[in-house]
Amino acid sequence: MKTALCCLAFMLLPAASVAFDTPQIDSFVTTVADRHDLDAGWVRDIVSAAQRKQSILDAISRPAEKAKPWHEYRRLFINERRISDGVAFWREHREILEQVAADCGVPAGVIVAILGIETHYGNRSGGYRVLDALATLAFAYPPRSEFFRSELEQFLLLTREHAIDPLQAQGSYAGAMGAPQFISSSYRRYAVDGSGDGRVDLWQDWRDVIGSVANYLHEFGWRRNEPVAEQVAAGEAEAAQFLGDKIELIHRAGDLRAADIPLRYAINDDMPVLMFELEQENGRERWVGYNNFYVITRYNRSTMYAMAVRDLSTEISMRVNTQ
């Protein structure tokens, strides 16, 4: 007996003519329908309505974290407009921000900074249909097709569970949704009903949005009152043994101290750390990231992203606390 889907209030559009490989679509439809006991016709109608977008393929090939050095990337987010708008957002939503911060231990400034970087506090949540984004990347982008097929599957389940119109939901070129830009699997796993109205709406319900960002960081291991990162004085020779391409907490604070790299925070020697470099206009800086830095990179796997969250959070928090 296939799952009933009549509760979804939308009209399926005629199948679009798209440049997707038919056998891939057929395989996907059969697998998803069988795995979740869905009506195969429903799955096919939705997927067939997707349109291949070259602009999506172009966008995913040039993310800002890879295309720009740190000093240029930083200016995209740490500027007067984003700081002042963040202060205004904090003041407007102070009650829920402070409640969530007290409950989860995730500072209000970090939550605000993530929303500021992701969508400028909900003002730029994406102009692509999520269906088009996920289908394009699932069936026309071989480097990550497996991942995006999984996310397309998750999106179909998400629309069923939350009565979201799969043909209307808007998001980023990578299919991230709402003010916090959750991908489908994260939406299903980490989003919370902060307003208690029985729905999880990451587009318009700020209690859901704020609670979901905090829950995401909490679930990935955010530690209350611990530092995020600090710049260190480390020469090229001292730093070489700690630098790497992967974002991993594979070293210990004591290892750095033994290499004569001083740490400002009073942390014990067995605390896991990572070291990374940032390219400034006048040379490279070396930084140490702690557990909470690593947690931010689980939101976006980029050291520059995590540093932007740290810096924007610091600027907004200082202004809120001094005005």
N, C-alpha and C positions, 0 to 999 in steps of 0.2 A: 504494500500500500504506500504510494508516494505521498510525501508531505504536502498538505494543502497550503496554497499560497494566496488564497483569495483575499486575505486580510490586507494585502499590500495595495494601496490606493494609487495605482498608476496604470497608464495605458502603454502597452508595448508598441514601439514604432515598427514599421516595416523593416526588414533586414536590409542593412546598408551594403553597398558594393564596396568591399575593402580588399586591400592587397595582403590578406593573411593566407597562410597555407592551409587549405581545407583539411588535409589529414591531421594537422596539429589541432585544429578546432574540434574535429570529430573525436580525437583521443581525449582531449580535455573535457569535453561535454560528457562523454561516457564515464570517465574516471570520477569526476565530481558528482555526477548524478548518482552513481552506484555507491560511492563512499558515504554520502550524506542522505541517501534515500530521497533525493529530489526528483522532480519531474524533469526528464531529459529535454522535453520540448521547451520548458520554461528556461532552463539553462541555455539552450541553444539560441532562443529568441533574444535573450539579453546579450550574449556574447556576439551574436551576429549583428547587433545594432551598434557595435563598437566601430570606430573609424580610426584607421591608421593615420598618425600625425607625424609628419617629418619634423615639425618644430619640437616635438617631445624628444625625438632621437637626437636632435641637435643640442638641446638643452642638457641632456644627461651626459653628454660628452665633454662639457666644459663647466663643471661646478666651480664656484668661486674659491673654495678652499684649495683647489689644485692649480687654478689659473693665476692666482695673485699671491705675492709675498705678504707676509704678516702685516707690515706697516701700511699696505694698501687695503688689505682685507679688514683691518681694524677700523679704518676710517668709515667703512660702510655702515658700521653699527655703533661705534662710540663717537657720537656727534651730538650737537646741542639739541636737535629736534628729537632724536630718539630718547635722549635723557629726559628732556622736559615732558615729553609725552608719557614716558614711563612714570614720572612723578605724578602726573595727573591721573594715570590709570591706577596707581597705588592708592591715591587718596579716594578715588571713586569706589574702589573695591577693598578698602582697608579692613573692614570687618571680616570678610571671608578669608582674606590673605593672612591676617593675624591668627585667625582660628586654625587654619590649615597648618600654618607654621608651628603653632603650639602643639598640634596633634601629631604631626609627622616629623618635626625637627628640621624640615627643609625651609631655609630662610625665605621670607617674602621677596626679598630682592632677587634671589635666584629664579624664583618662579616668574616674576615680572620680566626679568632679563630674557629668559627663554621665549616668552610670548612676544617680547619686543623684537628679538632677532628673527623668530620664525615668521611672524605675520604683521609686524608693527602693531601689536596689540589688537589683532583681529581684523585689521583694515586691509590686509593683502593676503588672503588665504588661498589664492590660486584661481586661475581662470580656465582651467582644463576640466573637462568631464573626467571624473575618476575612472570611469569605465574605459574611456579612450586611452588614458594614460597607462593603465595597467595592461590592457590588451595589446597596445603598441609595444610595450616593453616585454610582455610575455611571449609574443609571437613574431616580433621583428627586431629584437635586440639580443642576439645570441650570447653575448658575454654574461648576461644576468637573467636569461630567460627562465631558468628554473625558479629563481627567487620570485620573480614577478608573476609567474603562473600560480605559485603558492599564494601570493597576495591577492591575485584575482579571485582565487577560490575563497579566500577569507572574506573578500569584499562581498561576494554573493551571500555568504552566510550572515555577514553583518547587516546587509540590507533586509534580510528576512527577519532577523532578531530585533531590529530597531525600527522597522517600518520606514526605511529610507528608500526613496525612489532611486533605483540604480541607474536610471537614465538621466537624472537631474543632478545628482551629487557632484559638487565642484571641489577641485583640489589642485595640488601642485602638478608639475610635469611628471613627478614620480608617484603620483597617486596618494600623497599625504593630505589629510583632511582636517578642516576646522582651524580654529585659532592656534591650537598647539601642534598642528601638522602631524597627527598620528597616522601611521600606515594602518592598513586594515587589521593585521594581526595584533598590533599594539592597542588599537581601539577595542578589540574584543577582549583582550587580556587585562589591560591596565586602566581603561577609562572607568570612571565611577559616577554614580548618580549623586552628586554633591548637593543638589537642591531637594532630593527626596521626592521627586514628582513621578517616579517610576520610569523615566526615560533618561538616556544618556545622550545629551546634545552638545557636541563640541563646536558647533557653529555659533550658537546664540546664547546658551546658558552659561554664564560666567562662573557660577558655582560648580558646575560640572567641569568646566575647562580648568579652573584653578586646582580643584581637587584632583583631577586626573594627572596634571603635570606633577604635582607633589607625590601622588601615589606611584607614578612611574619611577621617580628618583628614589623614593623610599624602598620600593621593591628591588631596585638594583643595588641597594646597600648604603644609601646616604647615612652618614653618621653625624648626629647632632653636635654642633659646636666645634667640629674639627675643621682644620684649614683646607683650602683648595689647592693652592700652589704658591710658590715663591721663587723669585729670581735668585740665582746662586753665583758666587764668584768661583768659577772652575775653569782652569786652563784647558787647552785642547787635549793635552796628554792625559790629564786627570779625568776629563769627561768622556774620553773615547770609549772606555770600558763600559759606560753606562748608557750610551746613546744607541738607539736602534730604530728600525723602520716600523716596528709594531708597537701599538699602544697597549703595553702590558705592565702590570705591577710585579716585576720580576726581581727587583732589587730591594734592599732594606736600608733604612736610614743609617744604620750602623755601618753599612758598607761605604756610604758616601763620607761619613765622618772619618772612617779609617783611611780614606784617600785624601784627607785634608780638605774636604769640601764642607764648609760650615753650614748648618741649618739654623734659621732664626727661631723656628717654633720649637717649643719644649716638648718634643715627642720622643718616645722610647726607641731604642735602636732596632727593634724588630718590626717597626711599622713598615709596611710595603710602600714602595715609591717607584716612580719612573722619572727619567730625565728626557728632556726634549729641547730643541733649539727653535728660536724665532728669528726671522730675518728682518732686522731693522734697516733703516736707510744707511746707517753708519756701521753696520756689521751685525754679527749674530749674538744673540743673548742666549744664555742657558738657564733653564728653569727646571724645578723639581715639582712634579705633580703628586698629590696625595690621593687617598682613597676617593674623596669627594670629587676631585678632578676626573678621575677615572669614571666615576658614575655619570658625570655630565657627558663624557664621550660615548656612553651607551645611548644617549639621546641622538647624537650625531657623531660618528666615529672620526673625529678630527680634533687634533690638539688646538688648532686655531679657533675652531668653534667653541671649545671649552674655555679657552682664554677670553674670547669675546664675551661669553656669558659671565665669566668672573669679573671682567673689567666693567661691563655695563651694569652689573649688579652693584658693584662697589660705588660707581658714580651716582646711580639712582638712590641707593641707600644713604649715602652721605648727604645728598640734597634733601631727602625726605626728613632726615634726622636733625638737620640744621635750620630748616625753615619753619 
